[in-house]
Amino acid sequence: MKVLAIEDDPEIVGLLERSLAPHGYQLLNADDGEKGILMACDETVDFLLLDLTLPGIDGYQALKRIRAVRPELRVLTLTARKDLENKVTALNAGADDYLTKPFHLEELLARMQALMRRVDQSRSTQIEAGDLWIDLASHRAWRGNDPIDLPNREFALLEYFMRHPRQVVTRQQILSAVWDFAFDPGSNVVEVYVRRLRRKIDRLGEPSLITTIRNSGYRWDPPGD
């Protein structure tokens, strides 16, 4: 697991590296906010340890910018500020948890593991594809940090596509899975709903995530492919 520490104190970085490696964590480091934002937006980073006092862009601003791109990333803030106001500000900016310096390594590891367990539990009700994700429990969808309003049938259609990435699926298969009735050669209901879905999930100037395959059906290509 890749852990990014946005931290400018080399002693703390060294301590984190020595402490996390035996537990299977690979530590990456950025010593300022700008560099940290770029590295945190890399999809291969699994967890973020964020110092709130940084040169240049402070941790609060960095966190807001990271959250706009990686809403699912687990973030644990590290800071010497112990007052309630700073804790509340960090949590409101998007932190998942807060740990004050100096801290015990055992507590750091326990908090990281607790946050990752929370991710594992939530992912059982979520499907993610690039920056597009849906929550099956709440029937909500997002592209990046933007919510997408989907009625039940459109949500079911998107779920079906996301469960069959890069596969050509026929109109018959879609009808059976989403509408649960036999194929009517004269019906254009699938085309209508695919068109509606494209308008909501595609981005201007980019190829559609749903490709029409002539005389066959459709293929779902996840964002970033």
Secondary structure, 3 states (H helix, E strand, C coil): CEEEEECCCHHHHHHHHHHHHHHCCEEEEECCHHHHHHHHCCCCCCEEEEECCCCCCCHHHHHHHHHHHCCCCEEEEEECCCCHHHHHHHHHHCCCEEEECCCCHHHHHHHHHHHHHHHHHHHCCEEEECCEEEECCCCEEEECCEEECCCHHHHHHHHHHHCCECCEECHHHHHHHHHCCCCCCCCCHHHHHHHHHHHHHCCCCCCCCEEEECCCEEEECCCCC
